[in-house]
Amino acid sequence: MDVRFINPFIFSVKNVFQTMLATEIIVGKPYLKDHDEPGSDVSAIIGLSGDAVGCVVLCFPMQTAVAAASKFAGIELSPQHEDFADALGELANMVAGQAKAKLEGLKVSISLPSVVIGREHVVSQSKNRPRLGLPCDSSLGRFSVEVAMVVEKKTAVSPQPVAAVAG
């Protein structure tokens, strides 16, 4: 995956957590996730379509998810609280939205967020779209951002300029 398309996600997760949660994020060395494995308790998923197709997944252990959702909402949110999934979905939406704005030269749409809650579940990945993992450390706990993206932008032929003729 081209670093030009990963740096926007690194920037956006750091910016969203700093701005919305007053929390510094340290992003570790990216890794290629080449197979499905259980590990997340909460996953906030945003689909990508357009010139780039794939998804962005914020993967949390339960303790980190509760801390992040509570800090974002400004009240203590348990996993059973009606706003718990919405808070994490909105964080994922902001991360994907800010990254989308920085994907220069690509027209990308993002889906509404989906949030999966369940002990050590798997968000299955397409064999055609390997997922890049971005491990994140914060005072709220560890989590990761996974990005699976294939750039499908068609090379458009630029129209040739036409000279205006006064007549």
SEPA-89012 format. One record per atom (N, C-alpha, C): residue in three letters; x, y, z. Coordinates in steps of 0.02 Angstrom, whole numbers, padded with zeros to 5 digits, always signed. Each point is the difference from the previous one (the first is absolute). Layout:
<recs>
AlaXYZ;...
</recs>
This chain:
<recs>
Met+00043-00059+00000;Met-00043+00059+00000;Met+00045+00062+00000;Asp-00017+00047-00040;Asp+00039+00061-00009;Asp-00004+00043+00063;Val+00058+00022+00024;Val+00003+00041+00061;Val-00041+00065-00007;Arg-00007+00025-00061;Arg-00041+00061-00010;Arg-00072-00011+00022;Phe-00021-00063-00001;Phe-00069-00015+00019;Phe-00006-00024+00072;Ile+00056-00011+00034;Ile-00002-00021+00070;Ile+00010+00060+00046;Asn+00044+00045-00019;Asn+00013+00059+00042;Asn-00063+00039+00018;Pro-00049+00007-00045;Pro-00062+00034+00020;Pro-00036-00034+00059;Phe+00004-00066+00004;Phe-00033-00035+00055;Phe+00039+00009+00065;Ile+00066+00000-00005;Ile+00042+00013+00060;Ile-00014+00070+00026;Phe+00000+00049-00045;Phe-00014+00069+00020;Phe-00069+00006+00031;Ser-00051-00031-00032;Ser-00068+00010+00023;Ser-00013-00032+00067;Val+00026-00060+00013;Val-00012-00031+00065;Val+00033+00041+00056;Lys+00060+00025-00014;Lys+00033+00042+00050;Lys-00040+00064+00012;Asn-00022+00031-00054;Asn-00036+00063+00005;Asn-00069-00008+00034;Val-00037-00051-00019;Val-00066-00010+00029;Val+00005-00014+00075;Phe+00047-00043+00020;Phe+00006-00015+00071;Phe+00027+00060+00040;Gln+00043+00039-00031;Gln+00025+00060+00034;Gln-00056+00052+00007;Thr-00036+00011-00054;Thr-00052+00052-00001;Thr-00062-00020+00041;Met-00025-00060-00011;Met-00064-00020+00029;Met+00006-00033+00069;Leu+00059-00029+00015;Leu+00008-00035+00064;Leu+00057+00028+00042;Ala+00033+00053-00025;Ala+00057+00029+00036;Ala+00050-00055+00019;Thr+00013-00045-00048;Thr+00043-00057+00012;Thr+00052-00006-00055;Glu+00063-00004+00020;Glu+00054-00009-00048;Glu+00002-00073-00021;Ile+00012-00011-00064;Ile+00006-00067-00027;Ile+00071-00009-00027;Ile+00030-00055+00017;Ile+00065-00019-00029;Ile-00014-00059-00046;Val+00013+00011-00064;Val-00011-00052-00050;Val+00065-00039-00009;Gly-00004-00065+00010;Gly+00059-00043-00007;Gly+00013-00018-00072;Lys+00046-00047-00009;Lys+00019-00021-00067;Lys-00057-00038-00034;Pro-00021+00023-00059;Pro-00053-00035-00036;Pro+00019-00072-00015;Tyr-00050-00043-00003;Tyr+00012-00071-00015;Tyr-00053-00023-00050;Leu+00017-00051-00038;Leu-00047-00028-00048;Leu-00039-00056+00034;Lys-00064+00006+00001;Lys-00044-00052+00029;Lys-00021-00044-00058;Asp+00031-00058-00005;Asp-00011-00043-00058;Asp-00050-00057+00012;His-00029-00004+00060;His-00050-00050+00013;His-00047+00022+00056;Asp-00059-00030+00001;Asp-00048+00016+00052;Asp+00021-00030+00066;Glu-00006+00038+00053;Glu+00015-00026+00066;Glu-00043+00036+00051;Pro-00026-00035+00049;Pro-00041+00034+00051;Pro+00044+00044+00043;Gly-00029+00051+00030;Gly+00040+00042+00042;Gly-00036+00062+00024;Ser-00046+00026-00040;Ser-00036+00061+00020;Ser-00063-00019+00038;Asp-00018+00043+00047;Asp-00064-00007+00034;Asp-00052+00047-00029;Val+00025+00056-00029;Val-00044+00049-00032;Val+00035+00023-00064;Ser-00036-00001-00056;Ser+00026+00024-00064;Ser-00048+00051-00029;Ala+00025+00059-00015;Ala-00039+00051-00034;Ala+00024+00002-00072;Ile-00046-00013-00047;Ile+00018-00013-00070;Ile-00032+00053-00045;Ile+00041+00026-00045;Ile-00023+00048-00051;Ile+00022-00027-00068;Gly-00047-00006-00046;Gly+00016-00022-00068;Gly+00023+00058-00043;Leu+00043-00015-00049;Leu+00025+00049-00048;Leu-00023-00021-00070;Ser-00021+00048-00040;Ser-00018-00015-00069;Ser+00020+00059-00044;Gly+00000-00012-00065;Gly+00020+00052-00047;Gly+00066-00018-00031;Asp+00046+00049-00003;Asp+00066-00013-00029;Asp+00042-00048+00043;Ala-00018-00007+00063;Ala+00033-00048+00045;Ala-00055-00040+00034;Val+00009-00066+00002;Val-00051-00045+00027;Val+00031-00039+00057;Gly-00037-00006+00055;Gly+00024-00039+00057;Gly-00036+00020+00063;Cys+00038+00001+00056;Cys-00030+00018+00064;Cys+00053+00025+00049;Val-00024+00034+00050;Val+00040+00022+00057;Val-00033-00029+00062;Val+00039-00032+00043;Val-00027-00032+00059;Val+00039+00024+00061;Leu-00034+00030+00049;Leu+00030+00015+00064;Leu-00014-00060+00044;Cys+00053-00033+00024;Cys-00005-00063+00038;Cys+00021+00012+00072;Phe-00046-00012+00046;Phe+00012+00014+00070;Phe-00008-00061+00044;Pro+00043-00008+00052;Pro-00019-00044+00055;Pro-00056+00036+00038;Met-00041-00036+00037;Met-00059+00029+00032;Met+00019+00058+00046;Gln+00052-00008+00040;Gln+00019+00052+00048;Gln+00017+00066-00036;Thr+00036-00004-00055;Thr+00017+00060-00038;Thr-00062+00030-00033;Ala-00043-00043-00026;Ala-00062+00024-00032;Ala-00043+00038+00050;Val-00007-00027+00061;Val-00040+00034+00051;Val+00032+00067+00018;Ala+00066+00001+00008;Ala+00035+00063+00018;Ala-00008+00052-00056;Ala+00008-00021-00063;Ala-00005+00047-00056;Ala-00072+00025-00008;Ala-00049-00044+00002;Ala-00070+00020-00008;Ala-00021+00046+00057;Ser+00021-00015+00060;Ser-00018+00041+00058;Ser+00031+00069-00004;Lys+00063+00003-00020;Lys+00034+00065-00005;Lys-00032+00041-00055;Phe-00017-00032-00056;Phe-00031+00034-00056;Phe-00069+00028+00020;Ala-00039-00040+00035;Ala-00068+00020+00019;Ala-00001+00047+00060;Gly+00052+00000+00040;Gly+00002+00042+00059;Gly-00037-00029+00059;Ile-00022-00063-00007;Ile-00033-00036+00055;Ile+00024-00073-00003;Glu-00008-00034+00055;Glu+00020-00071+00002;Glu-00049-00041-00043;Leu+00028-00035-00050;Leu-00041-00042-00044;Leu+00021-00073+00009;Ser-00046-00042+00018;Ser+00013-00071+00001;Ser-00014-00028-00070;Pro+00023-00060-00014;Pro-00015-00029-00066;Pro-00076-00009-00011;Gln-00039-00002+00052;Gln-00072-00008-00007;Gln-00037+00067-00010;His+00035+00054+00011;His-00031+00066-00006;His-00020+00011-00073;Glu-00058+00031-00010;Glu-00025+00011-00068;Glu+00045+00043-00044;Asp+00043+00041+00030;Asp+00044+00044-00038;Asp+00070-00027-00009;Phe+00015-00058+00029;Phe+00068-00028-00003;Phe+00022-00012-00072;Ala-00038-00038-00038;Ala+00019-00015-00069;Ala+00000+00063-00043;Asp-00047+00045+00012;Asp-00003+00063-00039;Asp+00063+00042+00011;Ala+00024+00003+00062;Ala+00060+00039+00014;Ala+00060-00027-00038;Leu+00009-00066+00001;Leu+00057-00030-00035;Leu-00008+00004-00076;Gly-00062-00007-00023;Gly-00012+00008-00072;Gly+00015+00070-00023;Glu-00016+00050+00041;Glu+00014+00069-00018;Glu+00075+00013-00001;Leu+00037-00029+00047;Leu+00074+00007-00002;Leu+00027-00029-00065;Ala-00023-00059-00018;Ala+00022-00031-00063;Ala-00019+00043-00060;Asn-00059+00028+00001;Asn-00024+00044-00053;Asn+00046+00061-00008;Met+00020+00029+00056;Met+00045+00058-00002;Met+00069-00019-00025;Val+00026-00057+00022;Val+00066-00022-00024;Val-00003-00011-00076;Ala-00050-00036-00023;Ala-00006-00014-00072;Ala-00012+00064-00040;Gly-00043+00044+00027;Gly-00015+00063-00035;Gly+00060+00045-00007;Gln+00039+00007+00053;Gln+00060+00042-00005;Gln+00051-00031-00047;Ala+00008-00066+00002;Ala+00047-00033-00045;Ala-00022+00008-00072;Lys-00064-00008-00012;Lys-00029+00008-00067;Lys+00018+00068-00029;Ala-00006+00052+00040;Ala+00015+00068-00023;Ala+00073+00009-00019;Lys+00044-00044+00025;Lys+00071+00006-00015;Lys+00023-00050-00053;Leu-00045-00039-00028;Leu+00018-00046-00053;Leu+00001+00038-00066;Glu+00054+00034-00012;Glu+00006+00046-00057;Glu-00008-00037-00066;Gly-00042+00030-00042;Gly-00010-00026-00067;Gly-00050-00057-00004;Leu-00029-00019+00057;Leu-00049-00054+00000;Leu-00068+00024+00023;Lys-00051-00022-00035;Lys-00068+00013+00022;Lys-00024-00062+00037;Val-00009+00008+00065;Val-00019-00057+00041;Val-00061+00018+00041;Ser-00046-00048+00004;Ser-00058+00007+00044;Ser+00008-00047+00058;Ile-00027+00019+00058;Ile+00002-00044+00058;Ile-00071-00019+00020;Ser-00007-00060+00027;Ser-00065-00025+00020;Ser-00017+00024+00070;Leu-00061-00013+00021;Leu-00018+00010+00069;Leu+00038-00052+00041;Pro+00016+00016+00063;Pro+00038-00048+00040;Pro-00042-00060+00022;Ser+00033-00056+00006;Ser-00028-00060+00031;Ser+00044-00016+00059;Val-00029-00020+00056;Val+00039-00017+00059;Val-00018-00072+00020;Val+00052-00041+00006;Val-00008-00070+00021;Val+00027-00006+00071;Ile-00041-00028+00044;Ile+00020-00009+00070;Ile-00005-00074+00016;Gly+00055-00029+00022;Gly+00001-00071+00017;Gly+00071-00021+00016;Arg+00008-00038+00052;Arg+00066-00019+00024;Arg+00041-00036-00055;Glu+00058+00029-00014;Glu+00049-00028-00048;Glu-00031-00023-00065;His-00041+00044-00030;His-00030-00016-00065;His+00049+00012-00056;Val-00019-00020-00060;Val+00040+00008-00060;Val-00038+00043-00049;Val+00032+00051-00027;Val-00027+00037-00057;Val+00037-00029-00060;Ser-00034-00042-00037;Ser+00032-00036-00055;Ser+00023+00048-00054;Gln+00056-00015-00030;Gln+00027+00044-00051;Gln-00001-00036-00067;Ser-00004+00040-00052;Ser+00003-00025-00068;Ser+00070-00023-00017;Lys+00005-00055-00034;Lys+00066-00025-00021;Lys+00031+00048-00052;Asn-00042+00040-00033;Asn+00023+00047-00051;Asn+00023+00066+00030;Arg-00016+00011+00064;Arg+00018+00063+00032;Arg+00035-00014+00066;Pro+00065-00011-00001;Pro+00035-00010+00064;Pro-00009+00061+00043;Arg-00001-00010+00065;Arg-00012+00054+00047;Arg+00065+00020+00034;Leu+00011+00066+00003;Leu+00058+00027+00034;Leu-00022+00020+00070;Gly+00035-00024+00050;Gly-00016+00017+00069;Gly+00044+00056+00026;Leu-00030+00046+00035;Leu+00035+00055+00031;Leu-00010-00006+00076;Pro+00049-00027+00036;Pro-00009-00007+00073;Pro+00004+00068+00033;Cys-00046+00013+00046;Cys-00005+00065+00033;Cys+00003-00008+00076;Asp+00040+00041+00032;Asp+00003+00002+00073;Asp-00024+00068+00024;Ser-00036-00001+00055;Ser-00025+00062+00029;Ser-00011-00010+00075;Ser-00016+00054+00034;Ser-00015-00006+00071;Ser-00067-00036+00012;Leu-00040-00007-00053;Leu-00063-00036+00005;Leu+00010-00075-00009;Gly+00057-00019-00026;Gly+00016-00070-00014;Gly+00023-00010-00071;Arg+00017-00061-00015;Arg+00022-00017-00068;Arg-00060-00016-00044;Phe+00009+00014-00064;Phe-00049-00019-00051;Phe+00035+00001-00067;Ser-00034-00017-00052;Ser+00032+00004-00066;Ser-00049+00027-00051;Val+00028+00028-00052;Val-00039+00022-00058;Val+00022-00044-00057;Glu-00047-00034-00032;Glu+00016-00042-00057;Glu-00029+00031-00062;Val+00041+00003-00053;Val-00021+00030-00063;Val+00010-00052-00055;Ala-00054-00015-00035;Ala+00002-00042-00059;Ala-00025+00043-00057;Met+00044+00013-00048;Met-00020+00047-00053;Met+00036-00018-00065;Val-00039-00004-00052;Val+00027-00010-00067;Val-00020+00060-00041;Val+00049+00033-00029;Val-00014+00058-00041;Val-00022-00026-00068;Glu-00061+00019-00019;Glu-00029-00023-00063;Glu-00011+00058-00048;Lys+00034+00055+00013;Lys-00010+00059-00042;Lys+00021-00016-00071;Lys-00043+00016-00045;Lys+00014-00009-00071;Lys+00039+00061-00024;Thr+00051-00012-00039;Thr+00038+00055-00026;Thr-00041+00034-00055;Ala-00021+00059+00014;Ala-00042+00037-00047;Ala+00043+00036-00050;Val-00024+00004-00061;Val+00035+00037-00052;Val-00022+00072+00006;Ser+00049+00044+00010;Ser-00016+00071+00006;Ser-00019+00028-00067;Pro-00054+00038-00002;Pro-00019+00031-00064;Pro+00053+00050-00022;Gln+00012+00002-00064;Gln+00049+00047-00027;Gln-00032+00070-00001;Pro+00040+00050+00019;Pro-00028+00068-00002;Pro-00019+00020-00071;Val-00054+00036-00004;Val-00023+00023-00066;Val+00008+00076+00000;Ala+00031+00024-00053;Ala+00011+00073-00005;Ala-00065+00032-00021;Ala-00015+00055+00032;Ala-00060+00039-00017;Ala+00015+00041-00062;Val-00048+00000-00045;Val+00009+00039-00061;Val-00057+00051-00003;Ala+00019+00062-00006;Ala-00050+00054-00005;Ala-00028-00003-00071;Gly-00064+00007-00005;Gly-00026-00008-00067;Gly-00055+00042-00013;
</recs>
